[in-house]
Amino acid sequence: MRTIKVIHVHLIFERRDYYFGSISAIFDTLDENIVGIKESTLLHLQLGDGSCIPTRRAIIRQSHLIRCKRKDST
């Protein structure tokens, strides 16, 4: 079993959900005014697995995507 970090950003007023592989990827796609927090602030908060950071504009959560091992094709 393999796990991959996933960061879920729920934009409250837009009612939209985004999924990212890193904090930097969030700010490559969304403006800090839309998210309600600066990239540097979010990096310093050290978002952990299962943790949630609410802002005035978004809810940011980190979790893991669970994948199974690749099966041999024999």
N, C-alpha and C positions, 0 to 999 in steps of 0.2 A: 504494500500500500504506500502511495506517495501523496504528499500534501503540497499544495501550492498556496502561497499567501494571496488573499483577495481582499481588497478594500472596497466596501460598498458605500456609495454616497447617495443619499436620498435627499433630493431638493424638495423642500417642504412646499413652497408656493407654486413651483412648476409641476409638482406631482410627478417627478421623473426619477428614475433610478439609473445609476451608472456603476460599473464594476471595473476596478483598476488593479494592476499588479504592483503598483508602487505609489507612494505619495507624490513623487515628481510627475507621474503620469496624469494625476488628477489636474495639476495646474498647467499641463501641456494642452489639456482639453477644455477646462473650465477656468474662468476668471475668478480671482480671489474674492471679488465683490459678490459673485454669484454663490460661492461656497460659504462666505461669511467668516473666513479665517485665512491668514497668510500661510504660505508654504513653510516658511521658517518657523512659525509658531507651532504648526502641526508636527513638524519634524522634531522639535524640542519636547513635545508632549509625550513622545515615545509610545505611539499607539500600539497596544499589545493585543494578543489574540483574545477575542471575545469582548474587548473593551469598546466603549461607545463614547464619542465626543459630539455633543449637541452644540450647534451654533444657532444664531437667530434665523439662518436661512437653510441649514442642512443638518442632517444627522449622518455622522461618519462612523462606520464600524469596520473592524478588521476581523477576518475569520480565515478559515482554510478550506480550500476545495480539495476534496478527497478523491484520489484517482486509484484505480486498481493497477497492478503490475501488468505490463504488456505480456500477452500470451504468445508462446511460440507458434509459428505457423506450420508446424510439422505434423 
